[in-house]
Amino acid sequence: MREIVQGRVFLPGDDGFEQAAAPWAVGVRQPVVAVAEVADAADVVALVRYAHRAGLTVTAQPSGHGASGDVDGVILLRTARLDEIAVDPAERVARVGAGARWGQVLAATGKHGLTGLAGSSPAVSVAGFVAGGGISWFGRAHGWAADSVRAFEIVGAEGEQVRVTASSDADLFWALRGGGGDYAVITAVELNLYEVPQLYGGRIVWPATRTGEVFEAYRAITADAPRGLSVWLNRMAAPPPAPATVGIDVTYLGEAAEAEDLLASLAAIGGSLSDSRGPMDVADLGAIAAEPVDPSPMLARTELLTGLPVDVLADTDLAPLLNLQIRHLGGALAEARPDGGPGGALAEPYLLYLLGLRLPHLAEAVQGKQAALVAHLGEAVSGRKPYTFLAPGESATQAFPAETVARLARIKQDRDPRGVVRANFPITG
Ligand SMILES: Cc1cc2nc3c(=O)[nH]c(=O)nc-3n(C[C@H](O)[C@H](O)[C@H](O)COP(=O)(O)OP(=O)(O)OC[C@H]3O[C@@H](n4cnc5c(N)ncnc54)[C@H](O)[C@@H]3O)c2cc1C
């Protein structure tokens, strides 16, 4: 395999193999047969052809933020070096390589007063994010990030290089826009960009004693928030002696004065410990939620909620969880778009994210707490999960309605009958 690529190849037994195979998600095992750090799209072609001939499977994984562990016997393609970014401000489009991360892309678009539909982390790849749909800070205003992709450059299961658009190949374009990375290896993405004349955002934190008041304000603000306003609530339970806190993360596509009007009920709470809210640059979007950038043993469970059962969410003791986060969805995310991808309409107004650590002495207790809290929420939990928030042990079938899974499975069967390409959560319909 080494002879056919420009990039580096690690095989079991090689110095550095274990490190190269380890994902960003610390604690998820990856029993792969090889790791190839591809240097360019030609390397991807060579490796996919090799796998096709040898009856092997490849999976693209720039970093492993979304590692599922389902990689037994697979060749891991590290695509991080494909990180070129070209912004065309006049056309409001960016072409980004499959290894480019949101932080790099926003730094480039922000200079032109433009943004892409990034989520909370600057460190995840744009390709991995849109391959799973992608829930952005600006999803309420502009919908799934994947629905703002104009074109994908891919290497198909037989090693063919193609630029896929809605008019060149409608089925494959639809599947690539959020159906997971199961249909081809993406080498670049062309993204629609949006004008951001003004951006407001930041985080405000109070002691946990204010939790009830913050939930009441949150409920009222999210009940009639305009689409440009995205508000997330965090209950953070730092290990003692650090105090437990409650916080609000926010972005607003507009002027600070308008945002402050919309958020007046938060100012009325008083007693905040810190407040970083104010006018901000697009390039700093990834800092608001203060998520880890370096590899981390995050162990999260995500659910979509049909309502906001404040009694359970505000009052349940969190230990051993570190964070209970609620993201307000709705707006454009809740609307079916005739030209949209597999994500379709996301009817649930809230996303619940329960975070603990995947450490050997803690993982079982974390999962037990997550399960108990979800059971307690009862019918407020819809059962659907956004694809990008699936966790190890969960399935792509949980991300879509049955007819969408069936269509994705037909496309998979048609484009890759031998299973040369595999996503972290394959379509098995
Ligand atoms: C701290 C943190 C914050 C997050 N915030 C958000 C958020 O706000 N909104 C949201 O929607 N998600 C969020 N996520 C989830 C994240 O978007 C997914 O885990 C996403 O899949 C990560 O992509 P990656 O390429 O960085 O990770 P990887 O694990 O490297 O890749 C994930 C999967 O994407 C597919 N993929 C990646 N590259 C390619 C390619 N070139 N071709 C084909 N398939 C490919 C593969 O199936 C791969 O297994 C967050 C995750 C973390 C850890």
The ligand as an ORCA input file, in Angstrom:
! r2SCAN-3c Opt
* xyz 0 1
  C     -16.832     19.133     20.740
  C     -17.809     18.764     19.653
  C     -18.772     19.688     19.258
  C     -19.690     19.368     18.261
  N     -20.637     20.286     17.880
  C     -21.523     19.977     16.903
  C     -22.500     20.916     16.474
  O     -22.586     22.039     16.958
  N     -23.352     20.522     15.497
  C     -23.279     19.291     14.910
  O     -24.070     18.995     14.009
  N     -22.354     18.397     15.285
  C     -21.492     18.708     16.270
  N     -20.562     17.787     16.668
  C     -20.545     16.487     16.021
  C     -19.623     16.506     14.791
  O     -20.161     17.376     13.821
  C     -19.557     15.096     14.218
  O     -18.923     14.266     15.141
  C     -18.829     15.099     12.877
  O     -19.048     13.860     12.265
  C     -17.380     15.358     13.094
  O     -16.707     15.344     11.880
  P     -15.112     15.162     11.853
  O     -14.780     14.976     10.434
  O     -14.497     16.272     12.603
  O     -14.939     13.828     12.696
  P     -14.464     12.387     12.203
  O     -14.773     11.474     13.334
  O     -13.064     12.460     11.745
  O     -15.436     12.030     11.011
  C     -16.771     11.700     11.299
  C     -17.374     10.950     10.137
  O     -17.665     11.859      9.088
  C     -17.532     11.160      7.848
  N     -16.518     11.848      7.060
  C     -15.561     12.687      7.507
  N     -14.812     13.085      6.456
  C     -15.299     12.475      5.373
  C     -14.940     12.464      4.014
  N     -13.911     13.177      3.563
  N     -15.668     11.700      3.161
  C     -16.700     10.971      3.590
  N     -17.080     10.929      4.877
  C     -16.399     11.678      5.755
  C     -17.071      9.735      8.144
  O     -18.182      8.866      8.154
  C     -16.485      9.884      9.540
  O     -16.525      8.697     10.276
  C     -19.649     18.090     17.660
  C     -18.689     17.145     18.078
  C     -17.779     17.482     19.056
  C     -16.782     16.455     19.490
*
